Amino acid sequence: MPQIDVDAAPSGDGCADCEEVGGWWLHLRRCAACGHVGCCDSSPHRHASTHAATAGHRYVQSYEPGETWWWDYTAQTAVMGPSLAAPTSHPLDQAVPGPADRLPADWESRLVRARDGA
């Protein structure tokens, strides 16, 4: 698979873009080309797919504990990929969604609105 760097370290424990703006996320995805950690498409800001589109990095792996699946944003399909450098997920004690101290009281309804494109 092109565009994969198995040695690229993850950019952090959470969505790099949400961290910059004080946001929050539902689930995390790790870019297989550069290690950028972004939030999933069910999160309000969908930073992982935005990163894929702007950087041209098509492959991500789930950055959730116990998940090893991959996604190809270009083909919009699940794919198989190699093992990436550790760590392979956010810390087990990290809240999902998170970070817990930034979750708005109405976070569940915000996810529904994000999913529905509102």
C-alpha positions as CSV (number, residue, x, y, z in Angstrom):
1,M,0.0,0.0,0.0
2,P,1.4,3.4,-0.9
3,Q,1.2,6.3,1.5
4,I,1.9,4.3,4.6
5,D,4.7,5.0,7.0
6,V,4.7,2.2,9.7
7,D,7.2,4.2,11.7
8,A,5.2,7.5,11.9
9,A,4.3,8.1,15.5
10,P,0.8,9.2,16.3
11,S,0.5,13.0,16.8
12,G,-1.0,12.6,20.3
13,D,-3.6,11.0,22.5
14,G,-6.5,12.9,21.0
15,C,-7.6,14.8,17.9
16,A,-4.8,17.2,17.0
17,D,-7.2,19.7,15.5
18,C,-9.8,19.6,18.3
19,E,-6.9,20.1,20.8
20,E,-5.9,23.2,19.0
21,V,-9.4,24.8,19.2
22,G,-10.5,23.3,22.6
23,G,-13.0,20.9,20.9
24,W,-14.1,17.4,21.6
25,W,-14.6,14.1,19.7
26,L,-16.4,10.8,19.7
27,H,-13.8,8.4,18.2
28,L,-10.3,8.8,16.8
29,R,-8.6,7.8,13.6
30,R,-4.8,7.7,12.9
31,C,-3.4,8.7,9.5
32,A,-1.2,5.9,8.2
33,A,0.9,8.3,6.2
34,C,2.0,10.8,8.8
35,G,0.4,9.7,12.2
36,H,-2.0,12.6,12.4
37,V,-4.7,11.7,14.9
38,G,-8.1,13.1,13.9
39,C,-11.7,12.7,15.0
40,C,-14.1,10.4,13.2
41,D,-16.9,11.4,10.8
42,S,-19.5,10.9,13.7
43,S,-17.7,13.7,15.6
44,P,-18.8,17.3,15.2
45,H,-15.7,18.4,13.2
46,R,-14.7,15.3,11.2
47,H,-11.1,16.2,11.3
48,A,-9.7,12.8,10.2
49,S,-11.5,12.9,6.8
50,T,-10.6,16.6,6.4
51,H,-7.0,15.7,6.9
52,A,-7.2,12.9,4.4
53,A,-8.7,15.3,1.8
54,T,-6.3,18.2,2.4
55,A,-3.2,16.2,2.8
56,G,-4.0,13.6,0.2
57,H,-3.4,10.8,2.8
58,R,-6.0,8.2,2.0
59,Y,-5.5,5.5,4.7
60,V,-6.4,5.6,8.4
61,Q,-6.6,3.1,11.1
62,S,-8.9,3.2,14.1
63,Y,-7.2,4.7,17.1
64,E,-9.6,3.2,19.6
65,P,-8.5,0.5,22.1
66,G,-9.0,-3.0,20.8
67,E,-9.8,-1.9,17.2
68,T,-7.4,-2.7,14.3
69,W,-9.6,-1.9,11.3
70,W,-8.4,0.3,8.4
71,W,-10.3,2.7,6.1
72,D,-9.5,4.0,2.6
73,Y,-11.0,7.5,2.3
74,T,-10.4,7.6,-1.5
75,A,-12.1,4.3,-2.3
76,Q,-14.6,4.7,0.7
77,T,-14.0,1.1,1.8
78,A,-12.4,-1.0,4.5
79,V,-8.9,-2.2,3.7
80,M,-6.2,-4.3,5.3
81,G,-3.0,-2.6,6.5
82,P,0.3,-3.4,8.2
83,S,1.0,-2.9,11.9
84,L,1.8,0.7,12.8
85,A,4.3,2.0,15.4
86,A,3.0,2.0,19.0
87,P,0.9,3.3,20.6
88,T,-1.9,1.9,18.5
89,S,-4.7,3.6,20.4
90,H,-5.5,6.4,22.8
91,P,-4.9,5.6,26.5
92,L,-7.4,3.1,28.0
93,D,-8.4,5.6,30.7
94,Q,-9.2,8.3,28.2
95,A,-12.9,9.2,28.1
96,V,-15.0,8.4,25.1
97,P,-16.3,10.8,23.9
98,G,-13.6,13.1,25.2
99,P,-12.0,14.9,26.6
100,A,-14.5,14.6,29.4
101,D,-13.9,18.1,30.7
102,R,-14.8,19.7,27.3
103,L,-18.0,17.8,26.6
104,P,-21.0,20.1,26.4
105,A,-24.1,19.0,28.3
106,D,-25.9,18.4,25.0
107,W,-23.1,16.4,23.4
108,E,-25.4,13.5,22.3
109,S,-27.8,15.8,20.4
110,R,-24.8,17.5,18.8
111,L,-23.6,14.1,17.5
112,V,-27.0,13.5,15.9
113,R,-26.9,17.0,14.3
114,A,-23.4,16.3,13.0
115,R,-24.4,13.0,11.6
116,D,-27.4,14.5,9.9
117,G,-25.3,17.3,8.4
118,A,-27.0,20.1,10.4
